[in-house]
Amino acid sequence: MPAKSAAQQKAAGAALSAKRGKTSPSKLKGASRGMYKSMSERELDEFASTKRKGKPEHVSKSRTKKTSSRSTARKSPTRKSTARKTTARKTSSRRKSSH
């Protein structure tokens, strides 16, 4: 499976380098660390060998999630009541009388 973005391809290259022993796994951060732990060398090689030309630098998370084929309509999120509870202030309506 090819990488979907340039950032994913770069992260796979870093993870592959660590998998092959060329760099230390302790230097990996973020996505490359996750890829190092969860993917085989062959899978990383497939991702890292993807050409970057024409790929976006980053792909948003919403574009990478698979949507259900049964329902593609957007549902409005359920909202909890946003009304604020106000506390009643007790104010004295009496004025001090000066004698």
N, C-alpha and C positions, 0 to 999 in steps of 0.2 A: 504494500500500500504506500503510495507516495506521500510526501509531506504536503500539507495544505497551505503552508506559509513559509516564508524565508526564515522566520524565527524558529519554527518547528524544525526546519532542516538544520539550522545552526546548532540547536540544542541536541539533536540526534548526533551530529558530528562530534560534539564535546563528549557525549556519553559513550560513543563508540571508541573514541580515543582512550578513555578511561578503561573501558572493557578490554581493550587490547593491551593495556599496561603502559601506554605511552605517556599518560598523565595520571596524576593521583586522583582517585575517586573523592578524596576529601576536599578537593578544589571545586567540585561540581556544586551548582546552586540551582534552585528552582526546578524548572521543567527537566533540565538535563539530569538532575539527581534522580527524579522520579523515573525517567526513561532508563537510566542505568540500572535501577533496581528491578524494574518490571519487564524489560524487554530483552530478548536474546540478541546476540551479536548479529545474527542474520537480519532480524527485524530492524535493528539500528542501521545496518548497512543500507537497507532499502530506503529508509527515511533520509539518511545522510547523502545518498547518491542522487537524490532528486535535484534537478536543475532549478535554480532560483529565478531564472528569467521568466517574467510574466506572473510570478507569485507575489501576493501582497506581503508586506512586511509582517503584519499581524492579522489574524482572523479572530473576530469577536467570538466569545464563548457561545452566544446564541446561534451563530452560524454553524458551529461544529456539532451541536446537539442534533440528534435525529428526532424528527417530529413523527407523531403517530399518523399512520396513513388513514385511519378512520376519521379523525377529526382534525382539520387544519384551521378551523375557525378560531379566532382569538376569543378567549373568555375574559370577561372583566373580572379583576381581582375582587375578592370579598373584602370589604373594609369594616373595620370596627368603628364604632361611634367615635368621632373625633371631638365631640362636644366636651368642653372643659367643665369640670365641676367647680363652681365658684363657692367660696365660703362667704357667708353673710357677715358683713361687718356690723358690729354694734356701735352705733353712733348715738351720742347723747344729744337729745334735742333740747335739753334744758340748758339755759345759759346761767352762768354764775351771776348771781345778783350781788351788786355791791351795796352794802349798807352803810 
